[in-house]
Amino acid sequence: MSINSQTVKKNSVFRGLKGHRETTVFMVIIFLAVVLSIISPYFITSSNLSTTALGLSSDGIIAIGMCIVLLTGGIDLSVGSVMAMSMVITGMLYVDYGLNIWLTAGIALLFSIFCGFISGMLIGKVGLNPMITTLGMMNMTRGVAYVLTRGSPLSLPSVDKNFIFLGAGKFFGVPMFVIVFIILALIFHFLLNNVTTMRKVLYTGSSEKAAKLSGINTSNIKLGVYMTSAALAGIAGILSLSRFKVATPNAGIGTEMRVISACIIGGTSLIGGEGSIFGAVLGVLMLNIINNGLVLLNVSVFWQDLISGAILITAVTVDFLSQKNKAKKRIQKII
């Protein structure tokens, strides 16, 4: 290969890298970290970094599932409620019925997957609107959590130390909750980029009609992604219970909006077919750094909600304009 061709190749790679949303988000994260470390001496401390990492791990695990759902052009508003239901079922079966904590966690996970199965069947097989369907599921699962606890938090007495270690323990100084999140992110990132079945998720979101014509069973793909999303939300709930040792029926309120925001910020399109697990993880990291910075600067929680909402609207606007620009380019190529 000649020097000129190598230069052209490098330049094209560089241009592509600059165009990726992930690169922009990563640079913003670096900028925010530098600014916050200058403004607040507490930002770089090990305790703050550990707390921030723990705080984002639950949202991060759920964001993985949300990203996969969004890639098909769908949406899952039930994840926060499924998380709470998973916590409550695990805690209730352990406290009220004396079952083994690992068994109760397994049962709660199965219930979570079943909720995803119902949503997936209604959306993929029946053809119902994803937003309305998962909104209904959100209310149902939250209702289950409130009914089982009668609205009161459920504290766990003495629990298996190995179970507590999953959410509150550390491995070589790194919280296990964070390690589980990283492992899940790496697994799904690999699957999405290297396994044919997972690639069909992207094809379904890019053009469901074309995917059907190519022989892809898009109904099964949708069923699978909603079950996966619910399963990850259930895992996040179980790990949160392990961390706090309290099952609260109002846990996860607002989680769906945070993870949707994170996915869109990381480059996942609302219309499907575009995005990555890595981008979703970066989006979660960016939002949590912003929230952590606001806390360190003693900004009112009301301002935090306002800023989070503004970030979501901005991300959706950027995604819309980006998709509109791509559509124009495609039309120009055809002309």
MIZA-552400 format. One line per 4 residues: number of its first residue (from 1); their letters; for each residue z, x, y of C-alpha. Coordinates in Angstrom, 2 decimals, always signed. Each point is the difference from the previous one (the first is absolute). Layout:
BEGIN
NUM = A = Z X Y; ...
***
This chain:
BEGIN
1 = MSIN = +0.00 +0.00 +0.00; -0.93 +1.35 +3.45; +2.46 +0.59 +2.83; -1.58 -2.78 +2.06
5 = SQTV = +0.31 -2.53 -2.82; +3.61 +1.03 -0.58; +0.73 -0.47 +3.71; -1.60 -3.43 +0.01
9 = KKNS = +2.00 -0.98 -3.08; +3.29 +1.18 +1.53; -0.75 -1.77 +3.27; -0.81 -3.23 -1.82
13 = VFRG = +3.24 +0.24 -1.97; +1.90 +0.67 +3.21; -1.61 -2.97 +1.72; +0.87 -2.20 -2.97
17 = LKGH = +3.58 +1.24 +0.04; +0.38 -0.82 +3.67; -1.35 -3.46 -0.65; +2.62 -0.87 -2.57
21 = RETT = +2.79 -2.26 +1.23; +2.43 +1.96 -2.17; -0.62 +3.16 +2.01; +0.67 -1.79 +3.28
25 = VFMV = +3.21 -1.56 -1.32; +1.14 +3.37 -1.36; -0.53 +1.63 +3.40; +1.91 -2.84 +1.69
29 = IIFL = +2.89 +0.53 -2.45; +0.09 +3.72 +0.84; -0.05 -0.79 +3.73; +2.81 -2.55 -0.33
33 = AVVL = +2.10 +2.40 -2.06; -0.38 +2.77 +2.58; +0.80 -2.31 +2.92; +3.04 -1.54 -1.70
37 = SIIS = +1.33 +3.39 -1.05; -0.12 +1.03 +3.67; +1.46 -3.23 +1.39; +2.74 -0.44 -2.62
41 = PYFI = +1.87 +2.88 -1.69; +0.91 -2.35 -2.86; -3.56 -0.67 -1.18; -0.49 +3.23 -1.98
45 = TSSN = +3.44 -0.10 -1.62; +0.05 -0.21 -3.81; +2.10 -3.17 +0.04; -2.44 -1.82 +2.31
49 = LSTT = -3.06 +1.14 -1.95; +1.63 -1.04 -3.29; +0.98 -3.39 +1.43; -3.50 -0.55 +1.39
53 = ALGL = -1.60 +0.94 -3.32; +2.30 -2.38 -1.87; -0.71 -2.76 +2.49; -3.76 +0.26 -0.35
57 = SSDG = -0.07 +0.31 -3.80; +0.48 -3.71 -0.66; -2.75 -0.96 +2.47; -2.15 +2.81 -1.38
61 = IIAI = +0.15 -1.28 -3.57; -0.88 -3.52 +1.14; -2.77 +1.36 +2.27; -1.71 +1.50 -3.06
65 = GMCI = -0.37 -3.47 -1.50; -0.97 -1.54 +3.35; -2.72 +2.61 +0.47; -1.53 -0.88 -3.37
69 = VLLT = +0.07 -3.71 +0.85; -1.58 +0.59 +3.41; -2.75 +2.06 -1.62; -1.18 -3.15 -1.78
73 = GGID = -0.09 -1.88 +3.28; +3.22 -1.89 -0.77; +3.52 +0.07 +1.38; +3.48 -0.39 -1.50
77 = LSVG = +2.67 -1.52 +2.24; +2.49 -0.45 -2.84; +0.95 +3.66 -0.58; +3.21 -0.04 +2.06
81 = SVMA = +1.24 -3.16 -1.71; -0.93 +1.29 -3.46; +2.01 +3.12 +0.81; +3.05 -2.13 +0.87
85 = MSMV = -0.43 -2.18 -3.09; -0.16 +3.09 -2.19; +3.25 +1.31 +1.49; +1.76 -3.33 -0.43
89 = ITGM = -1.12 -0.62 -3.60; +1.06 +3.51 -1.02; +3.39 -0.34 +1.66; +0.68 -3.58 -1.11
93 = LYVD = -0.77 +0.62 -3.67; +2.21 +3.07 +0.06; +2.97 -1.51 +1.88; -0.02 -3.61 -1.26
97 = YGLN = -1.25 +0.49 -3.55; +1.16 +3.53 -0.78; -3.39 +1.22 -1.19; -0.90 +3.67 -0.06
101 = IWLT = -1.20 +1.09 +3.46; -3.19 +1.54 -1.40; -0.80 -3.20 -1.86; +0.57 -2.11 +3.11
105 = AGIA = -2.25 +2.34 +1.99; -2.71 -0.41 -2.63; +0.32 -3.80 +0.11; -0.17 +0.03 +3.81
109 = LLFS = -3.14 +2.14 -0.16; -1.60 -2.46 -2.43; +0.83 -2.89 +2.35; -1.60 +1.94 +2.86
113 = IFCG = -3.15 +0.64 -2.01; -0.10 -3.69 -0.99; +0.04 -0.97 +3.69; -2.93 +2.35 +0.56
117 = FISG = -1.72 -1.56 -3.00; +0.31 -3.48 +1.52; -1.34 +1.19 +3.36; -2.82 +1.90 -1.69
121 = MLIG = -0.99 -2.99 -2.13; -0.08 -2.36 +2.98; -1.96 +2.47 +2.15; -2.24 +1.64 -2.60
125 = KVGL = -0.62 -2.84 -2.43; +0.48 -3.18 +2.05; -1.33 +1.46 +3.25; +2.84 -0.88 +2.37
129 = NPMI = +0.43 +1.79 +3.32; +2.10 +3.20 -0.45; +2.00 -0.48 +3.19; +1.01 -3.59 -0.75
133 = TTLG = +0.69 +0.73 -3.67; +2.23 +3.02 +0.61; +1.70 -1.77 +2.91; +0.99 -2.72 -2.44
137 = MMNM = +1.13 +2.61 -2.52; +2.00 +1.71 +2.75; +1.96 -3.20 +0.62; +0.47 -0.68 -3.71
141 = TRGV = +1.33 +3.44 -0.90; +2.24 +0.13 +3.07; +1.27 -3.43 -0.99; +0.81 +1.27 -3.49
145 = AYVL = +2.01 +2.86 +1.53; +1.98 -2.39 +2.20; +0.60 -2.54 -2.77; +1.29 +2.62 -2.44
149 = TRGS = +2.40 +1.54 +2.54; +0.66 -3.14 +2.09; -0.88 +2.14 +3.00; +2.76 +2.56 -0.50
153 = PLSL = -0.40 +3.70 -0.82; +0.82 +0.93 -3.57; +1.91 +3.27 -0.40; -0.16 +1.97 -3.22
157 = PSVD = +3.20 +1.32 -1.58; -0.05 +3.17 -2.10; -3.57 +0.71 -1.05; -1.67 +2.53 -2.27
161 = KNFI = -0.08 +3.31 +1.89; -3.56 +0.64 -1.14; -1.09 -3.26 +1.63; +1.73 +0.90 +3.27
165 = FLGA = -1.57 +3.44 -0.17; -3.49 -1.55 +0.27; +0.66 -1.40 +3.47; +2.85 +2.07 +1.37
169 = GKFF = -0.15 +3.30 -1.90; -1.69 +3.24 +0.92; -2.07 +2.49 -1.97; +0.15 +3.51 +1.46
173 = GVPM = +1.04 -1.54 +3.31; -2.84 -2.52 +0.10; +0.97 -3.71 -0.33; -1.21 -1.47 -3.31
177 = FVIV = -1.23 -3.09 +1.85; -2.37 +2.25 +1.96; -1.11 +1.82 -3.15; -0.83 -3.29 -1.75
181 = FIIL = -2.00 -1.08 +3.05; -1.96 +3.28 +0.09; -0.72 -0.16 -3.74; -1.28 -3.59 +0.25
185 = ALIF = -2.14 +0.88 +3.03; -1.55 +2.97 -1.82; -0.65 -2.06 -3.14; -1.73 -2.83 +1.84
189 = HFLL = -1.91 +2.41 +2.24; -1.35 +1.71 -3.12; -0.81 -3.29 -1.73; -1.79 -1.43 +3.01
193 = NNVT = -2.21 +3.06 +0.34; -0.63 +0.90 -3.64; +0.33 -3.02 -2.27; -2.94 -2.37 -0.33
197 = TMRK = +2.13 -3.14 -0.23; +1.75 +0.82 +3.26; -3.30 +0.85 +1.67; -1.04 -3.57 -0.72
201 = VLYT = +2.69 -1.05 +2.48; -2.01 +1.68 +2.76; -3.25 -1.50 -1.24; +1.55 -3.47 +0.01
205 = GSSE = +1.15 +0.42 +3.59; -3.26 +1.51 +1.20; -2.12 -2.87 -1.27; +1.39 -2.47 -2.51
209 = KAAK = -3.42 -1.56 -0.56; -1.62 +3.36 -0.75; +2.94 +0.93 -2.24; -0.48 -3.18 -2.03
213 = LSGI = -3.74 +0.67 -0.34; +0.78 +3.48 -1.32; +2.17 -1.48 -2.74; +3.47 +0.44 +1.52
217 = NTSN = +2.45 -2.80 -0.75; +1.37 -0.31 +3.53; +2.40 -2.77 -1.03; +1.76 +2.37 -2.39
221 = IKLG = +0.02 +2.73 +2.63; +1.76 -2.30 +2.45; +2.45 -1.13 -2.66; +0.81 +3.62 -0.77
225 = VYMT = +0.54 +1.10 +3.61; +2.41 -2.86 +0.79; +1.98 +0.73 -3.16; +0.11 +3.68 +0.99
229 = SAAL = +1.13 -0.85 +3.53; +2.79 -2.24 -1.31; +1.06 +2.61 -2.55; +0.33 +2.68 +2.68
233 = AGIA = +1.95 -2.40 +2.22; +2.29 -0.69 -2.95; +0.51 +3.73 -0.58; +0.84 +0.47 +3.68
237 = GILS = +2.59 -2.77 -0.30; +1.61 +1.53 -3.09; +0.16 +3.43 +1.62; +1.47 -1.50 +3.17
241 = LSRF = +2.68 -1.70 -2.09; +0.69 +3.33 -1.67; +0.36 +1.62 +3.41; +2.24 -2.56 +1.73
245 = KVAT = +1.66 -1.67 -3.04; -0.34 -3.32 +1.82; -2.57 -2.73 -0.70; -0.75 -1.83 +3.23
249 = PNAG = -2.24 -3.10 +0.02; -1.31 +0.84 +3.49; -1.11 +3.50 -0.97; -3.62 +0.84 +0.75
253 = IGTE = -0.42 -2.39 +2.92; -2.84 +1.37 +2.13; -1.03 +2.52 -2.67; -3.41 -1.61 -0.49
257 = MRVI = -0.89 +0.48 +3.68; +1.16 +3.62 +0.02; -1.99 +0.99 -3.07; -3.11 -1.88 +1.14
261 = SACI = +0.27 +1.84 +3.33; +0.43 +3.31 -1.82; -3.05 -0.58 -2.19; -2.22 -0.97 +2.94
265 = IGGT = +1.24 +2.96 +2.06; -0.86 +2.25 -2.95; -3.58 -1.26 -0.10; +0.08 -2.90 -2.46
269 = SLIG = -2.35 -2.72 +1.18; +1.09 -3.62 +0.16; -3.38 -1.10 -1.34; +0.32 +2.23 -3.06
273 = GEGS = -1.94 +2.82 -1.60; +1.38 +2.79 +2.16; +3.29 +1.87 -0.03; +2.19 +2.37 -1.97
277 = IFGA = +3.52 +0.33 -1.38; +0.41 +3.24 +1.96; -0.87 -1.82 +3.22; +2.50 -2.77 -0.75
281 = VLGV = +2.72 +2.60 -0.63; -0.80 +1.69 +3.31; +0.18 -3.39 +1.72; +3.47 -0.65 -1.44
285 = LMLN = +1.11 +3.47 +1.08; -1.29 -0.49 +3.53; +1.68 -3.38 +0.47; +3.32 +1.28 -1.32
289 = IINN = -0.10 +3.07 +2.23; -0.59 -2.28 +3.00; +2.89 -2.28 -1.01; +2.25 +2.98 -0.65
293 = GLVL = -0.87 +1.43 +3.40; +0.81 -3.30 +1.70; +3.38 -0.08 -1.74; +0.78 +3.58 +1.00
297 = LNVS = -0.90 -0.85 +3.59; +2.30 -3.06 -0.11; -2.84 -2.42 +0.62; +0.95 -3.66 -0.55
301 = VFWQ = -0.98 -1.52 -3.35; -1.89 -2.69 +1.92; -2.24 +2.67 +1.50; -0.53 +1.40 -3.49
305 = DLIS = -1.38 -3.35 -1.19; -2.20 -0.25 +3.09; -1.40 +3.49 -0.54; -0.58 -0.64 -3.71
309 = GAIL = -1.94 -3.16 +0.86; -2.05 +1.84 +2.60; -0.85 +2.71 -2.54; -1.16 -2.64 -2.50
313 = ITAV = -2.25 -1.72 +2.57; -1.41 +3.38 +1.07; -0.71 +1.00 -3.61; -1.74 -3.32 -0.74
317 = TVDF = -2.07 +0.35 +3.19; -1.05 +3.54 -0.93; -0.95 -1.17 -3.50; -2.01 -2.92 +1.38
321 = LSQK = -1.89 +2.18 +2.49; -0.61 +2.63 -2.66; -1.47 -2.56 -2.41; -2.08 -1.52 +2.80
325 = NKAK = -1.39 +3.42 +0.90; -0.88 +0.72 -3.64; -1.76 -3.35 -0.28; -2.11 +0.83 +3.07
329 = KRIQ = -0.98 +3.36 -1.47; -1.05 -1.64 -3.27; -2.16 -2.50 +1.89; -1.59 +2.80 +2.05
333 = KII = -0.86 +1.89 -3.19; -1.66 -3.08 -1.46; -2.01 -0.55 +3.20
***
